[in-house]
Amino acid sequence: MNKLMNFLERYITPFAAKVGNQRHLISIRDGIIMAMPLIIVGSLFLIIANLPIHGYTEFMAHLFGTSWQEKLTYPVGATFDILGLVISFGIAYRLAERYKVEPVSAGIISLAAFVLTTPHQTLFTNSTGKTEIISGVLPINLLGSQGIFIAMIFALLSTEIYRIIIQKNITIKMPSSVPPAVAKSFSALVPAFTVIVLVWIIRLIVGMTPWEDIPNMISTWIGMPLKHLGGSLGGTLVIVFCISLLWMIGLHGDNIVGAVMSSIWLALMDENRIAFQDGKPLPHVITQQFFDNFLNLGGTGATLAIVLLMLIVAKSKQMKQLGKLSIGASVFNISEPTVFGTPIVLNPFFMIPFILTPLVLTIINYVTMSLGLVAAPSGVAVPWTMPIVLSGFLATGHLSGAIIQIIDLLVAMFIYYPFFRMWDKQRLREETKAEQKDKVSALS
């Protein structure tokens, strides 16, 4: 086991650290985070419109009329249906910041590029049941979650072109008498023109292919395979294993893997949200909430289980004290005090349970939700810091979501127990030896 830990520390850690610090991945993560306030606000209105309380719907209809639910979905659409636009701007903004070039112009150019990739037409079914093509409109679905992956690609592309042109000083120079705000806008003229022309040419070329438009092409070649990876049990098990392994060597696995997969899980979440609003069966089990609210109980590795073991069965003073110090953070799913305080990082005692526990919880939750024994995440964006039981109920809109979290926690405690006992006994032996040594020193 020690040889394995040494191998990981020597060869895997440097590579993973480079990946974790890669500016494009960090920009994707931070750009998506910029959209989180809108997602949470929209989710609050979605919860209010669909509270699973007996008689609630009739009570609200009596107070506000029969169309009260439809009116509550206005803010839901205003937040979720522009996710692609917000993320397009956010990723470009964050990447430009890392290149130390003007970020607002980069974000605006990225927005224009994203809208240019979107077909300006949509299908419309009229009252007679006939489907027509309506031109001169932007499909709202492609501006929302379905456009996230396209927004991500063209945000990176447009910002790279923008920063190269700016850094090579290929800009329109304005006299010093011109106000700085005006000068900045003109400095972005050349990169904006270059990006727009390039994306326009790409759109024309793709239009001559069987895919007809850029979103359809990207969805076919990249989006669907990644959705299958991120939404399947097998793919999720691989992802969960990688996250846990990265944490074991001291790296933030969620941030590293999430930078690649968060856009996929967000899109799956929104597809569930749309189905939930329409009263249809939920198409996906794996979403962002599946990870945040059903696997990461107390943080990555379900470390709330370890903290509870510290409080309940620990004999050593160190583990008892750490349990008292960590419980507050762990309740809100912050695992760093436990991971680095125990420590779990590079600790052979905890390598097996820290990796095994999330894998077992993934299987339990996936199977029970797929069979309909537990409600799947409904598309409501519950913050990852929400304590368990409450988060399970809000994420699924059903009591079964809270119950499965309690079962998950008990399973996690069962897996961790023998390994924790070994670690605690070792700590106790060391404390006893230290106390005996102190007594001998005091007598002498």
ZATORLO-612504 format. One record per residue (C-alpha): x, y, z; residue in one letter. Coordinates in nm, 3 decimals, decimal comma. Layout:
BEGIN
xx:yy:zz:zaro
X:Y:Z:a
...
END
This chain:
BEGIN
xx:yy:zz:zaro
0,000:0,000:0,000:m
0,284:0,239:0,084:n
0,447:0,163:-0,252:k
0,121:0,250:-0,425:l
0,091:0,578:-0,234:m
0,453:0,665:-0,320:n
0,385:0,589:-0,687:f
0,076:0,811:-0,688:l
0,259:1,093:-0,513:e
0,558:1,074:-0,746:r
0,394:1,029:-1,086:y
0,022:1,107:-1,070:i
0,025:1,412:-0,844:t
0,242:1,637:-1,067:p
0,036:1,554:-1,376:f
-0,297:1,600:-1,198:a
-0,176:1,928:-1,047:a
-0,097:2,060:-1,395:k
-0,443:1,960:-1,516:v
-0,602:2,122:-1,211:g
-0,421:2,449:-1,280:n
-0,493:2,450:-1,653:q
-0,635:2,794:-1,733:r
-0,901:2,675:-1,976:h
-1,045:2,419:-1,734:l
-1,043:2,670:-1,448:i
-1,214:2,927:-1,671:s
-1,485:2,677:-1,767:i
-1,548:2,599:-1,400:r
-1,551:2,964:-1,293:d
-1,764:3,068:-1,591:g
-2,030:2,812:-1,505:i
-2,019:2,923:-1,141:i
-2,117:3,273:-1,261:m
-2,451:3,126:-1,368:a
-2,523:2,964:-1,031:m
-2,711:3,261:-0,875:p
-2,960:3,252:-1,164:l
-2,995:2,874:-1,140:i
-3,065:2,888:-0,765:i
-3,315:3,175:-0,800:v
-3,497:2,989:-1,078:g
-3,497:2,674:-0,866:s
-3,659:2,857:-0,575:l
-3,952:2,955:-0,795:f
-3,969:2,598:-0,928:l
-3,989:2,465:-0,570:i
-4,263:2,715:-0,478:i
-4,462:2,614:-0,787:a
-4,436:2,242:-0,708:n
-4,428:2,198:-0,331:l
-4,521:1,834:-0,258:p
-4,773:1,920:0,013:i
-5,125:1,778:0,015:h
-5,379:2,046:-0,073:g
-5,112:2,305:-0,160:y
-5,209:2,331:-0,528:t
-5,577:2,383:-0,449:e
-5,497:2,639:-0,177:f
-5,277:2,845:-0,411:m
-5,533:2,823:-0,691:a
-5,799:2,954:-0,452:h
-5,579:3,249:-0,354:l
-5,423:3,344:-0,689:f
-5,635:3,180:-0,958:g
-5,591:2,868:-1,169:t
-5,296:3,008:-1,366:s
-5,076:3,069:-1,059:w
-4,830:2,791:-1,148:q
-4,780:2,922:-1,499:e
-4,703:3,270:-1,364:k
-4,448:3,127:-1,121:l
-4,263:2,966:-1,412:t
-4,191:3,306:-1,571:y
-3,880:3,357:-1,351:p
-3,784:2,992:-1,409:v
-3,771:3,052:-1,783:g
-3,599:3,388:-1,739:a
-3,313:3,220:-1,552:t
-3,275:2,868:-1,695:f
-3,345:2,963:-2,057:d
-3,045:3,197:-2,080:i
-2,785:2,964:-1,926:l
-2,600:2,927:-2,255:g
-2,575:3,304:-2,295:l
-2,455:3,360:-1,938:v
-2,200:3,078:-1,951:i
-2,072:3,198:-2,290:s
-1,998:3,538:-2,140:f
-1,872:3,395:-1,810:g
-1,616:3,153:-1,953:i
-1,478:3,414:-2,194:a
-1,462:3,672:-1,915:y
-1,272:3,441:-1,678:r
-1,031:3,320:-1,947:l
-0,955:3,677:-2,055:a
-0,886:3,764:-1,691:e
-0,630:3,485:-1,672:r
-0,462:3,616:-1,987:y
-0,471:3,966:-1,834:k
-0,661:4,119:-2,126:v
-0,981:4,324:-2,111:e
-1,248:4,069:-2,003:p
-1,573:4,251:-2,081:v
-1,492:4,284:-2,452:s
-1,394:3,917:-2,460:a
-1,727:3,823:-2,304:g
-1,928:4,034:-2,549:i
-1,744:3,891:-2,851:i
-1,805:3,540:-2,718:s
-2,177:3,618:-2,685:l
-2,191:3,733:-3,047:a
-2,008:3,421:-3,163:a
-2,245:3,198:-2,966:f
-2,556:3,364:-3,109:v
-2,406:3,337:-3,458:l
-2,371:2,959:-3,418:t
-2,741:2,932:-3,331:t
-2,983:2,875:-3,621:p
-3,219:3,172:-3,653:h
-3,525:2,955:-3,701:q
-3,733:2,704:-3,510:t
-4,009:2,451:-3,564:l
-4,361:2,557:-3,467:f
-4,674:2,342:-3,452:t
-4,986:2,548:-3,523:n
-5,342:2,489:-3,402:s
-5,416:2,252:-3,691:t
-5,126:2,027:-3,596:g
-4,913:2,129:-3,893:k
-4,543:2,188:-3,823:t
-4,390:2,496:-3,982:e
-4,043:2,653:-3,986:i
-4,046:3,001:-3,834:i
-3,751:3,216:-3,942:s
-3,602:3,523:-3,777:g
-3,619:3,381:-3,423:v
-3,369:3,223:-3,183:l
-3,470:2,881:-3,042:p
-3,493:2,933:-2,666:i
-3,379:2,576:-2,597:n
-3,044:2,641:-2,766:l
-2,989:2,954:-2,559:l
-3,042:2,751:-2,242:g
-2,903:2,420:-2,125:s
-2,885:2,263:-2,472:q
-2,647:2,538:-2,579:g
-2,407:2,511:-2,285:i
-2,153:2,288:-2,459:f
-2,156:2,501:-2,774:i
-2,119:2,815:-2,562:a
-1,821:2,659:-2,386:m
-1,639:2,567:-2,709:i
-1,687:2,902:-2,881:f
-1,613:3,101:-2,566:a
-1,270:2,936:-2,553:l
-1,215:2,975:-2,928:l
-1,321:3,340:-2,948:s
-1,121:3,440:-2,640:t
-0,805:3,272:-2,770:e
-0,837:3,468:-3,096:i
-0,916:3,786:-2,902:y
-0,616:3,761:-2,668:r
-0,370:3,670:-2,950:i
-0,471:3,978:-3,149:i
-0,465:4,203:-2,841:i
-0,132:4,069:-2,715:q
0,023:4,114:-3,060:k
-0,109:4,471:-3,051:n
-0,306:4,435:-3,376:i
-0,559:4,698:-3,276:t
-0,696:5,032:-3,388:i
-0,502:5,304:-3,207:k
-0,696:5,607:-3,089:m
-0,551:5,950:-2,999:p
-0,476:6,012:-2,631:s
-0,755:6,271:-2,624:s
-1,015:5,996:-2,675:v
-1,180:5,879:-2,348:p
-1,045:5,542:-2,223:p
-1,385:5,371:-2,250:a
-1,410:5,464:-2,619:v
-1,049:5,361:-2,685:a
-1,111:5,021:-2,523:k
-1,414:4,956:-2,740:s
-1,219:5,037:-3,058:f
-0,928:4,816:-2,950:s
-1,170:4,521:-2,958:a
-1,283:4,601:-3,312:l
-1,022:4,393:-3,498:v
-1,058:4,078:-3,281:p
-1,438:4,111:-3,288:a
-1,439:4,130:-3,669:f
-1,198:3,835:-3,694:t
-1,404:3,614:-3,460:v
-1,736:3,699:-3,625:i
-1,605:3,634:-3,976:v
-1,443:3,304:-3,872:l
-1,756:3,174:-3,696:v
-1,970:3,293:-3,989:w
-1,753:3,094:-4,232:i
-1,773:2,787:-4,007:i
-2,151:2,822:-3,998:r
-2,173:2,847:-4,379:l
-1,953:2,539:-4,424:i
-2,149:2,332:-4,170:v
-2,472:2,446:-4,339:g
-2,363:2,258:-4,652:m
-2,321:1,931:-4,459:t
-2,588:1,678:-4,351:p
-2,581:1,832:-4,001:w
-2,709:2,166:-4,139:e
-2,614:2,369:-3,831:d
-2,336:2,389:-3,571:i
-2,544:2,284:-3,265:p
-2,658:1,968:-3,444:n
-2,302:1,881:-3,549:m
-2,149:1,937:-3,204:i
-2,434:1,750:-3,035:s
-2,383:1,451:-3,265:t
-2,005:1,429:-3,242:w
-1,927:1,554:-2,891:i
-2,236:1,633:-2,685:g
-2,414:1,298:-2,706:m
-2,105:1,083:-2,627:p
-2,023:1,303:-2,326:l
-2,387:1,293:-2,212:k
-2,377:0,916:-2,230:h
-2,054:0,910:-2,029:l
-2,179:1,156:-1,768:g
-2,530:1,013:-1,747:g
-2,458:0,638:-1,738:s
-2,380:0,424:-1,436:l
-2,052:0,295:-1,581:g
-1,929:0,639:-1,678:g
-2,030:0,782:-1,341:t
-1,841:0,509:-1,154:l
-1,525:0,596:-1,350:v
-1,573:0,967:-1,276:i
-1,637:0,905:-0,905:v
-1,326:0,686:-0,884:f
-1,112:0,958:-1,045:c
-1,247:1,227:-0,810:i
-1,172:1,018:-0,501:s
-0,826:0,919:-0,626:l
-0,733:1,283:-0,689:l
-0,843:1,377:-0,337:w
-0,630:1,094:-0,198:m
-0,318:1,257:-0,342:i
-0,413:1,599:-0,209:g
-0,582:1,753:-0,513:l
-0,935:1,893:-0,535:h
-1,086:1,617:-0,746:g
-1,427:1,781:-0,773:d
-1,281:2,098:-0,924:n
-1,056:1,913:-1,168:i
-1,315:1,665:-1,297:v
-1,604:1,910:-1,258:g
-1,434:2,155:-1,492:a
-1,484:1,900:-1,770:v
-1,814:1,740:-1,667:m
-2,013:2,018:-1,497:s
-2,154:2,148:-1,825:s
-2,286:1,798:-1,903:i
-2,443:1,748:-1,560:w
-2,596:2,095:-1,577:l
-2,757:2,013:-1,912:a
-2,892:1,683:-1,777:l
-3,026:1,868:-1,472:m
-3,213:2,116:-1,690:d
-3,364:1,840:-1,904:e
-3,503:1,693:-1,581:n
-3,627:2,038:-1,481:r
-3,819:2,079:-1,808:i
-3,974:1,731:-1,776:a
-4,062:1,803:-1,411:f
-4,237:2,128:-1,507:q
-4,432:1,951:-1,780:d
-4,533:1,664:-1,550:g
-4,343:1,408:-1,760:k
-4,115:1,123:-1,641:p
-3,766:1,245:-1,556:l
-3,520:1,136:-1,828:p
-3,205:1,122:-1,615:h
-3,085:0,994:-1,279:v
-2,733:1,138:-1,299:i
-2,731:1,517:-1,267:t
-2,528:1,771:-1,071:q
-2,759:1,715:-0,772:q
-2,692:1,340:-0,780:f
-2,330:1,419:-0,694:f
-2,384:1,719:-0,467:d
-2,673:1,587:-0,261:n
-2,652:1,206:-0,267:f
-2,284:1,114:-0,297:l
-2,100:1,397:-0,123:n
-2,252:1,357:0,222:l
-2,028:1,583:0,425:g
-1,814:1,638:0,117:g
-1,629:1,410:-0,123:t
-1,597:1,056:0,009:g
-1,908:1,096:0,228:a
-1,678:1,214:0,508:t
-1,972:1,303:0,734:l
-1,964:0,930:0,816:a
-1,607:0,960:0,947:i
-1,692:1,267:1,155:v
-1,986:1,085:1,316:l
-1,760:0,787:1,393:l
-1,517:1,030:1,557:m
-1,797:1,158:1,779:l
-1,953:0,818:1,857:i
-1,682:0,550:1,874:v
-1,342:0,725:1,883:a
-1,118:0,645:2,181:k
-0,820:0,867:2,101:s
-0,822:1,228:2,211:k
-0,708:1,346:1,868:q
-1,000:1,186:1,684:m
-1,254:1,301:1,944:k
-1,129:1,658:1,924:q
-1,116:1,655:1,544:l
-1,474:1,526:1,534:g
-1,591:1,820:1,746:k
-1,401:2,067:1,529:l
-1,514:1,916:1,197:s
-1,884:1,849:1,256:i
-1,992:2,207:1,183:g
-1,821:2,215:0,844:a
-1,917:1,856:0,762:s
-2,289:1,920:0,815:v
-2,262:2,178:0,536:f
-2,067:1,934:0,316:n
-1,726:2,096:0,359:i
-1,478:1,811:0,380:s
-1,139:1,985:0,397:e
-1,110:1,982:0,781:p
-1,171:1,607:0,781:t
-0,968:1,521:0,471:v
-0,658:1,712:0,582:f
-0,707:1,692:0,959:g
-0,750:1,315:0,996:t
-0,558:1,302:0,755:p
-0,712:1,106:0,471:i
-0,477:1,246:0,207:v
-0,194:0,998:0,133:l
-0,310:0,783:0,424:n
-0,305:0,408:0,339:p
-0,554:0,338:0,621:f
-0,829:0,531:0,441:f
-0,749:0,477:0,074:m
-0,981:0,176:0,032:i
-1,290:0,315:0,212:p
-1,248:0,668:0,074:f
-1,257:0,533:-0,283:i
-1,501:0,246:-0,218:l
-1,770:0,441:-0,031:t
-1,867:0,683:-0,314:p
-1,870:0,392:-0,561:l
-2,110:0,192:-0,341:v
-2,331:0,498:-0,285:l
-2,338:0,562:-0,660:t
-2,470:0,211:-0,724:i
-2,726:0,229:-0,440:i
-2,865:0,565:-0,549:n
-2,862:0,488:-0,921:y
-3,037:0,153:-0,885:v
-3,303:0,274:-0,639:t
-3,377:0,583:-0,849:m
-3,382:0,392:-1,178:s
-3,627:0,138:-1,032:l
-3,850:0,417:-0,903:g
-3,800:0,321:-0,539:l
-3,655:0,667:-0,478:v
-3,747:0,985:-0,665:a
-3,474:1,107:-0,902:a
-3,340:1,465:-0,886:p
-3,613:1,685:-1,030:s
-3,388:1,953:-1,180:g
-3,407:2,185:-0,880:v
-3,059:2,328:-0,814:a
-3,012:2,265:-0,443:v
-2,688:2,428:-0,317:p
-2,418:2,170:-0,237:w
-2,384:2,319:0,112:t
-2,743:2,226:0,203:m
-2,744:1,972:0,493:p
-2,860:1,619:0,418:i
-3,226:1,520:0,466:v
-3,335:1,873:0,371:l
-3,129:1,865:0,051:s
-3,260:1,520:-0,041:g
-3,619:1,635:0,001:f
-3,570:1,956:-0,198:l
-3,365:1,792:-0,476:a
-3,630:1,528:-0,545:t
-3,946:1,694:-0,417:g
-4,017:1,370:-0,233:h
-3,960:1,225:0,114:l
-3,778:0,928:-0,039:s
-3,491:1,160:-0,128:g
-3,435:1,235:0,240:a
-3,472:0,870:0,343:i
-3,213:0,744:0,092:i
-2,965:1,001:0,224:q
-2,998:0,856:0,574:i
-2,949:0,505:0,433:i
-2,646:0,629:0,237:d
-2,496:0,775:0,553:l
-2,543:0,451:0,748:l
-2,386:0,250:0,464:v
-2,091:0,491:0,454:a
-2,041:0,458:0,832:m
-2,050:0,078:0,799:f
-1,779:0,082:0,529:i
-1,556:0,328:0,713:y
-1,595:0,168:1,058:y
-1,324:-0,108:1,051:p
-1,068:0,122:0,888:f
-1,146:0,405:1,127:f
-1,113:0,172:1,426:r
-0,765:0,067:1,311:m
-0,660:0,430:1,266:w
-0,812:0,534:1,599:d
-0,634:0,249:1,783:k
-0,302:0,356:1,634:q
-0,363:0,715:1,745:r
-0,457:0,588:2,094:l
-0,138:0,381:2,120:r
0,071:0,682:2,022:e
-0,108:0,901:2,277:e
-0,055:0,639:2,550:t
0,316:0,614:2,469:k
0,348:0,992:2,473:a
0,173:1,013:2,812:e
0,398:0,741:2,959:q
0,704:0,919:2,824:k
0,587:1,246:2,982:d
0,537:1,070:3,317:k
0,886:0,923:3,306:v
1,030:1,263:3,217:s
0,840:1,424:3,506:a
0,968:1,166:3,759:l
1,325:1,205:3,644:s
END
